[in-house]
Amino acid sequence: MINNTLAIGIQGIQDGMSGMENAARKIARAGVDGPQGSAESGSSLIEPIVDLKLYQRSVEASAQVVKTADETLGSLLDIMV
């Protein structure tokens, strides 16, 4: 059960990091591809910036899952020894 929880947490971190990389690429591309100083370039940045923040929160939550599973496993090992 703990191994499954750890695997889910680690997968969540990996997925979140991948999403953050994609959002960062979109932000970087918007500065290069979009017209400078126009309302269109600003609006094209909103979605990837929001995505970046959402993926950040996802990574933080997944890291907390891993931390909690680690602490639980440590407590179980302490009890067994």
Contacts in CASP RR format, 6 or more apart in sequence:
PFRMAT RR
TARGET T0000
AUTHOR 0000-0000-0000
METHOD contacts of the structure
MODEL  1
MINNTLAIGIQGIQDGMSGMENAARKIARAGVDGPQGSAESGSSLIEPIV
DLKLYQRSVEASAQVVKTADETLGSLLDIMV
2 69 0 8 1.000
2 72 0 8 1.000
2 73 0 8 1.000
2 76 0 8 1.000
5 65 0 8 1.000
5 68 0 8 1.000
5 69 0 8 1.000
6 66 0 8 1.000
6 69 0 8 1.000
6 70 0 8 1.000
8 62 0 8 1.000
8 65 0 8 1.000
9 62 0 8 1.000
9 63 0 8 1.000
9 65 0 8 1.000
9 66 0 8 1.000
9 69 0 8 1.000
10 62 0 8 1.000
10 66 0 8 1.000
11 62 0 8 1.000
12 58 0 8 1.000
12 59 0 8 1.000
12 62 0 8 1.000
13 59 0 8 1.000
13 62 0 8 1.000
13 63 0 8 1.000
13 66 0 8 1.000
15 58 0 8 1.000
15 62 0 8 1.000
16 55 0 8 1.000
16 58 0 8 1.000
16 59 0 8 1.000
16 62 0 8 1.000
17 55 0 8 1.000
17 59 0 8 1.000
19 51 0 8 1.000
19 55 0 8 1.000
20 52 0 8 1.000
20 55 0 8 1.000
20 56 0 8 1.000
20 59 0 8 1.000
22 51 0 8 1.000
23 48 0 8 1.000
23 49 0 8 1.000
23 51 0 8 1.000
23 52 0 8 1.000
23 55 0 8 1.000
24 48 0 8 1.000
24 52 0 8 1.000
26 47 0 8 1.000
26 48 0 8 1.000
26 51 0 8 1.000
27 45 0 8 1.000
27 48 0 8 1.000
27 49 0 8 1.000
27 52 0 8 1.000
30 41 0 8 1.000
30 42 0 8 1.000
30 44 0 8 1.000
30 45 0 8 1.000
30 48 0 8 1.000
31 41 0 8 1.000
31 45 0 8 1.000
34 40 0 8 1.000
34 41 0 8 1.000
34 44 0 8 1.000
35 41 0 8 1.000
END
